[in-house]
C-alpha cells in the first residue's frame, strides 16, 4: 500500500495532466474502499489546487479533498489556490474552483467570499455557460445554509453581498443557457424549501438553530425572491417551456410557491418576519385580489397540459401535487384539484412509480376536501382499497383518518343540503364506504385477523367524536378550512347533527363486536364508547319519545334506529367470541336498553332480549375457561355484576331473573370474597327496589354516557401481549386524527406560553383528612404491574363484613404491606401517606357507599400510583 501511495504522489508531482488525473482517480478509488488518503490529499492540495493545472485535474483534486479531512494550514492553501483560480484564463478551471466553495468550513468561508466578492460577482457575467452554471449551483447550495445565515447575522457587509447574489441567482432563471436556467430554478426552490419546511443544515454534526435575526434575514431573501418570481412569472413560465422536458420539473415548485405566497397573503407574513414594509420591494403597491387570481389561473393553465401529455411519472406527480397546492388558495377551483387528483391516481398502477404509492395516497387523501362532493364520493371506496394495500402503518392510519374525516363531513353536508330542499346526492352516506365486497366481507368475518378493519372502525369512531367538538373559528385557509369551515359557518348545522353520521357508523360497524382480534380491544372499545354516548344523548332507557312530548321527526327516527340497533346487538351476544368483549357489550346494552318497552308476553321465550342478556351474564359469571384467570376475569365479573345491579333495580322481572343468578353465583366456588360480598349487596338493592317501586335507588339514576372499560381507564390491568398492540393502535389513531383536526392548545401548552396568568388553569380541589374508623368495614386491595409500559394500578374494594345496614361509613386508606414498593422515593411515599379521599357519605337506610365510591377510589389511586411510578 505504501508503494501505491508513493506512486500516486509521484504522479501528482509530475507536470503531465494525464498522469495527474490517473493518480487522482486511483486516490478516489482507495478512499471509496475505506482507506485513509490524507497523505495523498496533502499532495493534491500542494501540487494541483495551489498550482496551475487542467480543469479536469482541479475537479478531481477537489473531489479528493471532499473525501477526507484537511488541517487548517491545508485549508489556507486551498483558499489561496481558489483565489488564484478566479483569475485563471480558462473559465473551466475557475468553474472547478467555484464548486469547492460548498465544502469550505464556516470559519474560513466568510473571509474567502468577502475577499473574492468582485470575482464571484464577475462569474455571473461570464460568457462561459459552464462558469455561470457552477457559480449558480454552488451559491444556491451555500447561501441557503444555516451557517451562512448565521455569518450574515454578524456581518452587515457580507449580508449585502449575499442578498445581491440571490438577486443574480433569481435573474439567472431567465439565462440563455438551459442548464444555467434549470439550476437557478433549483437554487430558488431550495431556498423556499429551507424556509418552508424549517429544515436544519447539519454542519460537522452540529445543528444550527435560527435566531430571530437570522430568521428575518432568510425571510428577507425569500420575500425578495417571491416578488421577483411574481413580477416575472410570465417570462419564467415561457422560459420553462423551452427547457428540455427532463429539466421542466425543477421549474414547477419555485413558480407555484411564489404565486401561492402572493395570492394567499403568505408573503405578507414573510415580510413581517423580515421586518420589511408591506409594499413591494421596489415601492409599488401590492396587486389586487383580481390580479392575484389571474396570476394563479395563468400558472394552472401553464401546468395543466403536463398532467395529460407527460410520460414521466415523477413529472406528473410534481405537477399534480403543486396544482393541488394552488387549488387551496382563495378563489381556487375544484376542477384544478379534480384534474390533479385523477392524474396522480393514474400513477398507482405504473410499475416504475410503485415505490411511491404511500406518497400518492397521502397526497390525494390530504386534499380530498378540495374536490366536489361527487368526486369525493366516487373516490371513497377506491381509496379504501388503496389504503388497505399500503405498507407503512403510520401512513395508512393518516390516510384512513383523512378518508373517515372527509366522509363524515360529506355525509353531514349532504344531510344539511337535503334539509334545505336540495336533491339528495347518492353515495354520500357512511354505508357507501362499505359497499365494496372485500371490505364488507372483512367487516362481517369473525375469523379474519386483518388489523386494517380495526384501524378503520377506530378512525371512524374517533372522527365522530372530533366532529362532535365545537369547531374553532377559521382564521386562515388551512388544509381543512374549506369543508369543515363551510360546515361550521356556512350551513349552520345544529348541535346534535353530528349524531346522524355517527348513528350510521354504529350501524354499519355493528359486526365488530363479534370479532376475534387476538385479545386486542381498542377498536371495539371505541365502538362501544360511541354507542353508549349516542344512547345517552337520545336517552334510549326511556323508550322512543313522542310528538306530543315535543320530539321532532328526526329525533323519533334516530331513537327508533338506536332501539332497533340495541335489539340486534342483544341477538349478537350469542356470537361474541370472548368473555372480555361479552362483559363490555352486556354493560353497554344493559345500561341503556328500554326494559319497560320489552314485551312481557315473551317472558319464557329464549329469544326475549332480557332472557338473552341474563343468560349471557350467567355465561360470564360461570366462565370456567382455562384462560379466564390469565385474562381479565376480575374485570369481566365486576362489569356484569354492575350491569346486574342496575338492570335488576330498574324492573321487577329483571330483578327476579337476576336474583336467581346472583344467589347461585354467591354460593359457587368461582366467586372470591369480594364478589360474594358484592353479590349480597346487589341482592339487597334489588330487594329494596322491588319493595319500593316509587322510591328508586340513587345508584340507579340516569346513565351518564361514560364508557369506563377502554384500556387506559381500567381499574384493573393485567399484562397481555395484545395490550401493546392496543396502545400502538391508539397512538396511531390519535396522532393521525389530531394532525387533521388541530385541537385547541392544552393547559400545559398555555402554561408554557402564557405563564401562570393563563385563565384556563383550574384551581386544584381542597384536601380533607381521613378519619379513623371503628366500623366493621375494610378495604381489600392489591396492586398490579403492567410490564408493557411499567404502569401500576391499585384495585380496591370496600367490604362490609356484617349484615348490619350502616348509615355512615368512614374509611381510612393508608400505607401498609406491599405498598412499600415505593420506598425508593421518599417524597412519593410522603405524598401517598397524605392522600385524601370524595369516602364518608350519609346513606338512605342501607349501606351502599362501598359500591358508590368504589370506582372513584380506584381511579383516584390509579392516577396517583401512575404519577408516583413516573416520579
C-alpha positions in Angstrom: 0.0 0.0 0.0 2.9 2.4 0.8 4.3 1.7 -2.7 0.9 2.5 -4.3 0.6 5.8 -2.4 4.2 6.7 -3.2 3.4 6.1 -6.9 0.3 8.3 -6.7 2.2 11.1 -5.1 5.0 10.8 -7.7 2.4 11.1 -10.5 0.8 14.2 -8.8 4.3 15.9 -8.7 4.7 15.4 -12.5 3.5 18.1 -14.8 1.7 15.5 -17.0 -2.1 16.2 -16.8 -2.8 12.6 -17.9 -0.7 11.1 -15.1 -2.1 13.5 -12.6 -5.7 12.7 -13.5 -5.0 9.0 -13.3 -3.4 9.3 -9.9 -6.4 11.3 -8.6 -8.8 8.7 -9.8 -6.7 6.0 -8.1 -6.8 8.1 -4.9 -10.6 8.3 -5.1 -10.8 4.5 -5.5 -8.7 4.0 -2.4 -11.0 6.4 -0.5 -14.1 4.6 -1.7 -12.5 1.4 -0.3 -12.3 2.9 3.1 -8.6 3.7 3.2 -7.2 6.9 4.7 -5.9 9.1 1.9 -4.9 12.1 4.0 -1.3 11.9 2.7 -2.5 11.9 -0.9 -4.9 14.8 -0.2 -2.0 16.9 1.1 -0.1 16.2 -2.1 -3.2 17.1 -4.2 -3.6 20.4 -2.4 0.1 21.3 -2.9 0.6 20.0 -6.4 -2.9 20.6 -8.0 -5.0 23.1 -6.1 -2.2 25.5 -5.3 -0.6 25.3 -8.7 -1.7 25.7 -12.3 -3.4 22.6 -13.6 -6.1 21.5 -16.1 -9.8 21.8 -15.3 -10.2 18.0 -15.1 -7.4 17.7 -12.6 -8.7 20.6 -10.5 -12.2 19.0 -10.4 -10.7 15.6 -9.3 -8.5 17.2 -6.7 -11.5 18.9 -5.1 -13.3 15.5 -5.1 -10.3 14.1 -3.2 -10.5 17.0 -0.7 -14.2 16.3 -0.1 -13.5 12.7 0.7 -11.0 13.4 3.6 -10.3 15.8 6.4 -7.8 18.7 5.9 -5.7 20.5 8.6 -6.3 24.3 9.0 -3.0 25.1 7.2 -4.0 23.0 4.2 -7.4 24.8 4.1 -5.4 28.1 3.9 -3.6 26.7 0.9 -6.8 25.6 -0.7 -8.3 29.1 -0.2 -5.2 30.7 -1.7 -5.5 28.4 -4.7 -9.2 29.3 -5.2 -8.4 33.0 -5.2 -5.7 32.4 -7.8 -8.0 30.3 -10.0 -10.6 33.1 -10.1 -8.1 34.9 -12.4 -7.1 31.8 -14.4 -7.6 32.4 -18.2 -9.5 29.1 -18.6 -13.1 29.6 -17.3 -13.5 25.8 -16.7 -10.7 26.0 -14.1 -12.5 28.9 -12.4 -15.7 26.8 -12.5 -13.9 23.9 -10.8 -12.6 26.3 -8.1 -16.1 27.8 -7.5 -17.5 24.3 -7.0 -15.4 23.7 -3.9 -16.9 26.7 -2.1 -19.6 24.4 -0.7 -17.0 22.3 1.1 -15.2 25.2 2.8 -15.5 25.3 6.6 -17.7 28.0 8.1 -14.8 29.7 9.9 -13.0 30.2 6.5 -16.0 30.8 4.3 -16.9 34.3 5.4 -13.4 35.7 4.8 -13.0 33.9 1.5 -16.2 35.2 -0.1 -15.6 38.7 1.3 -12.1 38.7 -0.2 -13.4 37.4 -3.5 -16.6 39.4 -3.7 -15.8 41.1 -7.0 -14.5 37.8 -8.6 -17.7 35.9 -7.5 -19.9 38.7 -8.9 -18.0 38.7 -12.2 -18.7 34.9 -12.6 -22.4 35.7 -13.1 -21.4 37.9 -16.1 -19.0 35.4 -17.6 -19.6 34.4 -21.3 -18.9 30.8 -20.2 -22.0 28.8 -19.7 -20.1 26.3 -17.5 -18.8 29.0 -15.2 -22.3 30.6 -14.8 -23.7 27.2 -14.1 -21.1 26.5 -11.5 -21.5 29.8 -9.6 -25.3 29.5 -9.7 -25.3 25.9 -8.4 -22.7 26.3 -5.8 -24.0 29.6 -4.3 -27.6 28.2 -4.4 -26.4 25.4 -2.1 -24.1 27.6 0.1 -26.3 30.7 0.5 -29.4 28.7 1.8 -27.4 27.1 4.6 -28.0 27.9 8.2 -24.3 28.5 8.9 -24.1 31.2 6.2 -27.2 32.9 7.5 -25.6 33.0 10.9 -22.5 34.5 9.4 -24.6 37.2 7.7 -26.3 38.0 11.0 -22.9 39.2 12.4 -21.5 40.8 9.2 -23.6 43.5 7.5 -21.2 43.8 4.5 -21.5 40.1 3.9 -25.3 40.3 4.2 -25.4 42.9 1.5 -23.3 40.8 -0.8 -25.2 37.7 -0.3 -28.5 39.5 -0.9 -27.2 40.8 -4.1 -26.1 37.3 -5.2 -29.6 36.0 -4.5 -30.9 38.6 -6.9 -28.4 37.4 -9.5 -29.4 33.8 -9.0 -33.0 34.8 -9.4 -32.2 36.6 -12.6 -30.4 33.5 -14.0 -33.7 31.7 -14.1 -34.1 33.6 -17.4 -30.5 32.8 -18.5 -29.9 31.9 -22.2 -28.3 28.6 -21.2 -30.8 25.8 -20.4 -28.5 24.2 -17.8 -28.0 27.6 -16.0 -31.7 28.4 -16.1 -32.6 25.0 -14.6 -30.0 25.2 -11.8 -31.2 28.7 -11.0 -34.8 27.4 -10.6 -33.3 24.6 -8.4 -31.5 27.1 -6.2 -34.5 29.3 -5.7 -36.6 26.2 -4.9 -34.1 25.1 -2.4 -34.3 28.5 -0.6 -38.1 28.2 -0.4 -37.9 24.6 0.9 -35.4 25.5 3.6 -37.7 28.3 4.7 -41.0 26.4 4.3 -40.1 23.1 5.9 -37.7 24.6 8.6 -35.1 22.0 7.7 -31.8 22.5 9.5 -28.5 22.1 7.8 -26.0 19.8 9.6 -22.5 21.0 9.8 -19.9 18.7 11.4 -22.6 17.1 13.5 -24.0 20.3 14.9 -27.5 21.7 14.4 -27.7 25.4 14.0 -31.0 26.8 15.2 -32.2 30.1 13.7 -32.3 33.1 15.9 -34.8 35.9 15.4 -32.4 37.9 13.3 -31.3 35.0 11.2 -35.0 34.1 10.5 -35.5 37.7 9.5 -32.6 37.5 7.1 -33.8 34.4 5.5 -37.3 35.8 5.3 -36.0 38.9 3.5 -34.3 36.7 0.9 -37.5 34.6 0.4 -39.8 37.6 0.1 -37.5 39.2 -2.4 -37.4 36.0 -4.5 -41.2 35.7 -4.2 -41.6 39.3 -5.5 -39.1 38.6 -8.3 -40.9 35.4 -9.5 -44.3 37.0 -9.2 -43.4 40.0 -11.3 -41.7 37.9 -14.0 -43.9 34.9 -13.8 -45.0 35.0 -17.4 -41.4 35.3 -18.7 -40.4 32.5 -16.3 -43.2 30.2 -17.5 -42.3 30.9 -21.1 -38.6 30.1 -20.3 -39.5 26.9 -18.6 -41.5 25.7 -21.7 -38.4 25.7 -23.9 -36.3 23.8 -21.4 -35.6 20.1 -22.2 -38.5 18.1 -20.7 -36.3 16.4 -18.1 -35.5 19.9 -16.7 -39.0 21.3 -16.6 -39.7 19.6 -13.3 -37.3 21.9 -11.5 -39.3 25.0 -12.6 -42.6 23.9 -11.1 -42.1 24.4 -7.3 -40.5 27.9 -7.3 -43.2 29.3 -9.6 -46.1 27.7 -7.7 -44.6 28.6 -4.2 -44.2 32.3 -5.2 -47.6 32.6 -6.8 -49.4 31.0 -3.9 -47.5 33.1 -1.4 -48.7 36.2 -3.1 -52.3 35.0 -3.8 -52.9 33.6 -0.3 -51.3 36.6 1.5 -48.5 34.4 2.9 -45.9 36.8 1.5 -47.2 39.5 3.9 -46.4 37.2 6.8 -42.9 36.6 5.4 -42.4 40.3 5.0 -43.4 40.9 8.7 -40.8 38.2 9.7 -38.2 40.0 7.6 -39.2 43.3 9.3 -39.7 45.0 5.9 -42.7 47.1 4.7 -45.9 45.6 3.3 -45.3 47.1 -0.2 -43.3 45.6 -3.0 -39.6 45.7 -2.9 -39.5 48.4 -5.5 -42.0 50.6 -3.7 -45.0 49.6 -5.8 -48.3 48.7 -4.3 -49.4 45.2 -3.7 -51.6 43.6 -6.5 -55.3 43.4 -6.2 -57.2 40.2 -5.4 -58.3 40.0 -9.1 -54.7 40.2 -10.3 -53.7 37.6 -7.8 -56.4 35.2 -9.0 -55.5 35.8 -12.6 -51.8 35.0 -11.8 -52.9 31.7 -10.2 -55.0 30.9 -13.2 -52.1 31.6 -15.5 -49.9 29.1 -13.6 -52.6 26.4 -13.6 -53.1 26.9 -17.4 -49.3 26.6 -17.8 -49.1 23.4 -15.8 -52.3 21.5 -16.7 -51.1 20.2 -20.1 -48.3 18.2 -18.5 -50.8 16.2 -16.4 -52.2 14.5 -19.6 -49.3 14.7 -22.1 -46.2 13.8 -20.0 -44.9 10.2 -20.0 -42.7 10.7 -16.9 -44.3 9.7 -13.6 -42.2 11.9 -11.5 -43.2 15.0 -13.5 -46.9 14.1 -13.4 -46.6 13.7 -9.6 -44.7 17.0 -9.2 -47.2 19.0 -11.4 -50.2 17.3 -9.7 -49.0 18.0 -6.2 -48.4 21.6 -7.0 -51.7 22.1 -8.7 -53.4 20.7 -5.6 -51.3 23.2 -3.7 -52.8 26.0 -5.8 -56.3 24.7 -5.6 -56.4 25.7 -1.9 -55.8 29.4 -2.4 -58.8 31.8 -2.0 -60.7 31.6 -5.3 -59.3 28.2 -6.2 -61.4 25.9 -8.3 -62.4 22.4 -7.6 -61.6 21.3 -11.2 -58.0 22.1 -10.6 -57.9 19.7 -7.7 -60.0 17.1 -9.7 -57.7 17.2 -12.7 -54.6 16.8 -10.5 -56.1 14.0 -8.3 -57.1 11.9 -11.4 -53.6 12.3 -12.8 -51.9 11.4 -9.6 -54.1 8.3 -9.1 -53.2 7.0 -12.6 -49.6 6.6 -11.2 -50.8 3.9 -8.8 -50.6 1.1 -11.4 -47.4 2.5 -13.1 -44.7 -0.1 -12.3 -41.9 2.4 -12.3 -43.7 4.5 -9.7 -44.7 1.7 -7.4 -42.3 2.7 -4.6 -44.2 6.0 -4.2 -47.6 4.5 -3.5 -47.7 5.9 0.0 -47.0 9.4 -1.4 -49.8 9.0 -3.9 -52.4 8.1 -1.4 -51.2 10.7 1.1 -51.3 13.4 -1.5 -54.9 12.5 -2.5 -56.4 12.0 0.9 -54.9 15.1 2.3 -56.5 17.2 -0.4 -59.9 15.3 -0.6 -61.7 18.3 0.9 -60.8 20.4 -2.3 -62.8 18.1 -4.6 -66.5 18.5 -5.3 -68.9 16.1 -3.5 -69.5 13.8 -6.4 -65.8 13.1 -6.9 -65.2 12.7 -3.2 -68.0 10.1 -3.1 -66.6 8.3 -6.1 -63.1 8.1 -4.6 -64.1 6.8 -1.1 -64.4 3.2 -1.9 -61.4 3.2 -4.3 -59.2 4.9 -1.7 -60.2 2.4 1.0 -58.8 -0.4 -1.1 -55.7 1.6 -2.0 -55.0 2.4 1.7 -55.5 -1.2 2.6 -52.5 -2.1 0.4 -50.2 0.5 2.0 -47.1 -0.9 3.7 -46.3 1.8 6.2 -48.7 1.6 9.2 -48.4 5.3 10.1 -49.2 6.4 6.5 -52.1 4.0 6.5 -53.5 5.5 9.7 -53.1 9.0 8.4 -54.8 8.2 5.2 -57.7 6.4 7.0 -58.1 9.4 9.2 -58.4 11.7 6.2 -60.9 9.4 4.4 -63.1 9.0 7.5 -63.0 12.7 8.4 -64.0 13.7 4.9 -66.6 11.0 4.7 -68.3 12.2 7.9 -68.2 15.8 6.7 -69.6 15.0 3.3 -72.4 13.0 5.0 -73.2 15.9 7.3 -73.0 18.4 4.4 -75.3 16.3 2.2 -77.9 15.8 5.0 -78.0 19.6 5.6 -78.5 20.2 1.9 -81.5 17.8 1.9 -83.0 19.7 4.8 -82.7 22.8 2.8 -84.7 21.2 0.0 -81.9 20.3 -2.4 -81.8 17.0 -4.2 -80.1 14.2 -2.3 -76.7 13.2 -3.6 -76.3 9.4 -4.0 -73.5 7.7 -2.1 -72.8 10.3 0.5 -73.9 8.1 3.4 -71.3 6.3 5.6 -72.7 2.9 4.4 -71.3 3.7 1.0 -67.8 3.2 2.4 -68.6 -0.4 3.0 -70.3 -1.3 -0.3 -67.2 -3.0 -1.7 -67.5 -6.7 -1.4 -64.0 -7.2 0.1 -64.4 -4.5 2.7 -67.9 -5.7 3.6 -66.9 -9.3 3.9 -63.9 -8.4 6.0 -66.2 -6.4 8.3 -68.6 -9.3 8.8 -66.0 -12.0 9.2 -65.4 -13.3 12.7 -62.2 -15.2 11.9 -60.2 -12.5 9.9 -57.0 -11.3 11.6 -56.7 -8.2 9.4 -55.8 -5.3 11.6 -56.9 -2.9 8.9 -60.6 -3.3 9.8 -59.8 -2.4 13.4 -58.0 0.7 12.2 -60.9 1.7 10.0 -63.5 1.3 12.8 -61.3 3.2 15.3 -60.6 6.0 12.8 -64.3 6.4 12.0 -65.3 6.5 15.7 -62.5 8.9 16.7 -63.5 11.2 13.8 -67.1 11.1 15.0 -66.0 12.3 18.4 -63.9 15.1 16.8 -66.9 16.1 14.8 -68.9 16.5 18.0 -66.5 19.1 19.4 -67.1 22.8 18.8 -65.1 24.0 15.9 -62.7 26.9 16.3 -63.1 29.9 14.1 -61.0 29.5 10.9 -58.6 32.4 10.9 -56.7 31.3 7.8 -57.1 29.0 4.9 -55.8 25.8 6.5 -55.8 22.5 4.7 -59.2 21.5 6.3 -60.6 25.0 6.2 -62.8 24.7 3.2 -65.0 21.7 4.0 -65.1 21.9 7.8 -65.3 25.7 7.9 -68.2 25.6 5.4 -70.0 23.1 7.6 -69.5 25.1 10.7 -70.3 28.5 9.5 -71.9 28.2 6.1 -74.7 25.6 6.7 -75.4 26.4 10.4 -76.0 22.8 11.4 -77.5 22.1 14.8 -75.5 21.0 17.8 -76.7 17.4 17.6 -76.5 16.9 13.8 -73.1 15.1 14.2 -75.1 12.3 15.8 -76.6 11.3 12.4 -73.4 10.2 10.6 -72.3 8.8 14.0 -75.5 6.7 14.1 -74.7 5.3 10.7 -71.2 4.5 11.9 -72.5 2.4 14.8 -75.0 0.7 12.5 -72.5 -0.4 9.8 -69.8 -1.2 12.2 -72.0 -3.5 14.4 -70.3 -6.7 13.3 -67.1 -5.6 15.1 -68.5 -6.9 18.5 -68.2 -10.5 17.1 -64.6 -10.1 16.1 -61.8 -12.2 17.5 -58.9 -9.7 17.5 -56.3 -11.9 19.3 -57.1 -10.0 22.5 -56.9 -6.5 21.1 -59.9 -4.4 22.2 -59.2 -0.9 21.1 -61.4 -0.8 18.1 -64.3 -2.5 19.9 -63.9 -0.2 22.9 -64.0 2.8 20.5 -67.2 1.4 19.0 -69.0 0.8 22.3 -67.9 4.2 23.7 -69.7 5.9 20.7 -72.7 3.6 21.1 -73.0 4.5 24.8 -72.7 8.2 24.1 -75.4 8.1 21.5 -77.7 6.1 23.7 -77.2 8.6 26.5 -77.8 11.6 24.2 -81.1 10.2 22.9 -82.0 8.7 26.3 -82.9 5.3 25.0 -83.6 3.9 28.5 -86.9 5.9 28.4 -88.1 4.5 25.1 -88.9 6.4 21.9 -90.2 9.9 22.5 -93.5 11.0 21.0 -94.5 14.1 19.1 -96.8 15.2 21.9 -93.7 15.1 24.2 -92.0 17.7 22.0 -89.8 15.3 19.9 -89.1 16.1 16.3 -89.5 13.7 13.5 -85.7 13.4 13.2 -85.4 12.6 16.9 -88.1 10.0 16.7 -86.4 8.4 13.7 -83.0 8.4 15.3 -84.2 7.0 18.6 -86.1 4.2 16.8 -82.9 3.3 14.9 -81.0 3.1 18.1 -83.6 1.0 19.8 -83.5 -1.4 16.8 -79.7 -1.5 16.9 -79.8 -2.4 20.6 -82.2 -5.3 19.9 -79.8 -6.5 17.1 -76.8 -6.3 19.5 -78.7 -8.3 22.1 -79.0 -11.1 19.4 -75.3 -10.7 18.7 -74.4 -11.6 22.3 -74.6 -15.3 21.4 -71.9 -14.9 18.8 -69.4 -12.8 20.8 -66.0 -14.7 20.9 -64.5 -13.8 24.3 -65.9 -13.1 27.8 -63.9 -9.9 27.8 -65.9 -8.4 25.0 -69.1 -10.1 26.1 -68.9 -8.4 29.5 -68.3 -5.0 28.0 -71.2 -5.4 25.5 -73.5 -6.5 28.2 -72.7 -3.4 30.2 -73.2 -1.1 27.2 -76.6 -2.7 26.4 -77.9 -3.2 29.9 -77.1 0.4 30.9 -79.3 1.9 28.2 -81.8 -0.6 27.0 -85.5 0.2 27.4 -86.6 -2.5 29.9 -90.1 -1.2 30.2 -90.6 -1.5 26.4 -89.9 -5.2 26.3 -93.0 -7.3 25.7 -93.9 -9.2 28.9 -95.6 -11.9 26.9 -92.2 -13.1 25.9 -91.1 -13.9 29.4 -90.5 -17.5 28.7 -89.1 -17.1 25.2 -85.3 -17.8 25.0 -85.1 -15.1 22.3 -86.6 -12.5 24.5 -83.9 -9.7 24.9 -84.0 -9.7 28.7 -83.6 -13.5 28.8 -80.7 -13.3 26.3 -78.9 -10.7 28.5 -79.4 -12.7 31.7 -78.2 -15.9 30.1 -75.1 -14.2 28.9 -74.5 -12.7 32.3 -74.6 -16.3 33.6 -72.0 -17.3 30.9 -69.6 -14.6 32.2 -70.1 -15.3 35.9 -69.6 -19.1 35.5 -66.9 -19.0 32.9 -64.5 -21.9 33.6 -62.3 -21.4 30.6 -58.7 -22.1 31.4 -57.6 -18.7 30.1 -60.1 -16.8 32.2 -57.6 -16.3 35.1 -54.9 -15.1 32.8 -57.0 -12.5 31.1 -59.5 -10.1 32.8 -61.8 -12.3 34.7 -61.9 -9.9 37.7 -62.9 -7.1 35.4 -65.4 -9.2 33.5 -67.2 -10.3 36.6 -67.3 -6.8 38.0 -68.7 -5.4 34.7 -71.6 -7.9 34.7 -72.3 -7.5 38.4 -72.7 -3.8 37.9 -74.9 -4.4 34.9 -77.0 -6.9 37.0 -77.4 -4.4 39.8 -78.6 -1.6 37.6 -80.7 -3.9 35.4 -82.3 -5.7 38.4 -83.1 -2.5 40.2 -84.9 -0.9 37.3 -87.5 -3.6 36.5 -89.2 -6.4 38.7 -89.0 -9.1 36.1 -85.2 -8.4 35.6 -84.8 -8.4 39.3 -86.4 -11.8 39.7 -84.2 -13.4 36.9 -81.0 -11.8 38.2 -81.7 -12.7 41.9 -81.6 -16.4 40.9 -78.3 -15.9 39.1 -76.7 -14.0 41.9 -77.7 -16.4 44.6 -76.3 -19.2 42.6 -73.0 -17.4 41.9 -72.7 -16.2 45.5 -72.5 -19.8 46.7 -70.3 -21.0 43.9 -66.5 -21.6 44.3 -65.8 -19.4 41.4 -66.7 -16.3 43.4 -64.0 -14.7 45.5 -64.6 -12.9 48.8 -65.0 -9.6 47.2 -67.6 -10.9 44.6 -69.6 -12.7 47.3 -70.0 -9.5 49.4 -70.8 -7.5 46.3 -73.5 -10.1 45.3 -75.0 -9.8 48.8 -75.1 -6.0 48.5 -76.7 -6.2 45.0 -79.3 -8.6 46.2 -80.2 -6.2 49.0 -80.6 -3.4 46.5 -82.8 -5.4 44.1 -84.9 -6.5 47.1 -85.3 -2.9 48.3 -86.1 -1.7 44.7 -88.8 -4.4 44.2 -90.4 -3.4 47.6 -90.2 0.3 47.0 -91.1 0.8 43.3 -91.8 4.5 43.8 -88.5 5.2 45.6 -85.7 4.2 43.3 -82.1 4.0 44.5 -79.8 6.9 43.9 -77.4 4.4 42.3 -79.9 3.7 39.5 -80.3 7.2 38.2 -80.0 8.2 34.6 -76.9 7.0 32.8 -74.1 9.5 32.2 -72.9 8.2 28.8 -69.5 7.2 30.1 -67.8 4.0 28.9 -65.3 3.0 31.7 -63.7 0.0 30.1 -61.3 1.4 27.5 -57.8 0.2 28.4 -56.4 3.5 29.5 -59.2 3.8 32.1 -59.3 0.3 33.6 -59.4 0.0 37.3 -57.7 -3.4 36.9 -55.0 -4.2 34.4 -53.4 -7.5 33.7 -50.4 -7.9 31.4 -51.4 -9.2 28.0 -49.4 -9.4 24.8 -52.2 -7.6 23.0 -52.0 -4.6 25.3 -49.0 -3.2 23.4 -50.9 -3.6 20.2 -53.9 -1.7 21.6 -51.6 1.2 22.8 -49.8 1.3 19.4 -53.1 1.4 17.5 -54.4 4.1 19.9 -51.3 6.2 19.4 -51.5 6.0 15.7 -55.2 6.8 15.5 -54.9 9.8 17.9 -51.8 11.1 16.1 -53.5 11.0 12.7 -56.8 12.5 13.9 -55.2 15.3 15.9 -52.9 16.1 13.0 -56.0 16.7 10.9 -58.3 18.4 13.4 -55.8 20.7 15.2 -57.4 20.9 18.6 -57.1 23.8 20.9 -53.9 24.0 22.9 -53.7 22.0 26.1 -53.4 23.7 29.5 -49.8 22.6 29.6 -49.1 24.4 26.3 -50.9 27.5 27.6 -48.9 27.4 30.8 -45.7 27.3 28.8 -46.7 30.1 26.5 -48.7 32.4 28.8 -47.2 31.6 32.2 -49.2 31.3 35.4 -51.6 34.0 34.2 -53.4 31.5 31.9 -57.1 31.7 32.5 -57.7 28.1 31.6 -55.8 26.7 34.6 -58.0 25.3 37.2 -57.7 25.6 41.0 -56.9 22.1 42.5 -59.5 20.7 44.9 -59.1 21.2 48.6 -57.8 18.3 50.7 -59.7 16.8 53.6 -58.2 14.4 56.1 -59.5 10.9 56.7 -60.9 9.9 60.0 -60.3 6.8 62.0 -62.9 4.1 61.9 -64.4 1.5 64.3 -67.0 0.3 61.8 -66.7 -3.3 60.6 -65.8 -2.1 57.1 -62.5 -2.8 55.4 -60.6 -2.0 52.2 -59.3 -5.1 50.4 -56.8 -4.3 47.7 -53.8 -5.3 45.7 -51.6 -3.7 43.0 -50.8 -4.9 39.5 -47.9 -4.1 37.4 -48.2 -3.9 33.6 -44.8 -4.9 32.2 -45.6 -3.5 28.8 -45.4 0.1 30.0 -44.5 -0.1 33.6 -47.8 1.2 34.8 -49.0 0.2 38.3 -52.7 0.1 39.2 -54.4 -0.4 42.5 -57.5 -2.5 42.7 -59.6 -1.7 45.8 -62.8 -2.9 47.3 -64.7 -1.6 50.3 -66.1 -4.5 52.3 -68.9 -4.6 54.8 -68.5 -7.9 56.6 -71.7 -7.7 58.7 -75.4 -7.9 57.9 -75.9 -4.5 59.5 -77.2 -1.6 57.5 -74.7 1.1 58.2 -75.9 4.7 57.8 -72.4 6.2 57.6 -69.1 4.7 56.9 -65.6 6.2 57.5 -62.8 4.5 55.6 -59.1 5.2 56.3 -56.7 4.3 53.5 -53.0 4.4 54.2 -49.7 2.7 53.5 -49.3 -1.0 54.5 -47.8 -4.2 53.3 -46.9 -4.4 49.7 -47.4 -0.7 49.1 -43.9 -0.2 50.4 -42.5 -1.0 47.0 -42.3 2.8 46.6 -39.7 3.2 49.4 -37.1 4.4 46.9 -38.9 7.7 46.6 -39.4 9.3 50.0 -41.3 12.3 48.5 -43.7 10.0 46.7 -44.4 8.0 49.9 -44.9 11.2 51.8 -47.5 12.3 49.3 -49.3 9.0 49.3 -49.4 9.0 53.1 -51.1 12.4 53.0 -53.7 11.3 50.4 -57.2 12.4 50.9 -60.4 10.7 49.9 -65.0 12.0 47.9 -65.5 8.4 51.2 -67.7 9.5 54.1 -71.2 9.7 52.9 -74.7 9.7 54.6 -77.0 6.9 53.3 -80.7 6.4 52.9 -81.2 3.4 55.3 -78.9 0.9 53.6 -75.2 0.5 53.3 -74.3 1.4 49.7 -71.4 3.8 50.0 -68.9 1.0 49.4 -70.1 0.5 45.8 -70.9 4.1 45.3 -67.3 5.2 46.0 -65.6 2.1 44.6 -64.6 3.3 41.2 -63.9 6.8 42.5 -61.3 5.4 44.9 -59.9 3.0 42.3 -59.4 5.7 39.6 -58.0 8.1 42.2 -55.4 5.6 43.3 -54.6 4.5 39.8 -53.8 8.1 38.8 -51.7 8.7 41.9 -49.8 5.4 41.6 -49.0 6.1 38.0 -47.7 9.5 38.9 -45.6 8.1 41.7 -44.1 5.5 39.5 -43.0 8.1 37.0 -41.6 10.2 39.7 
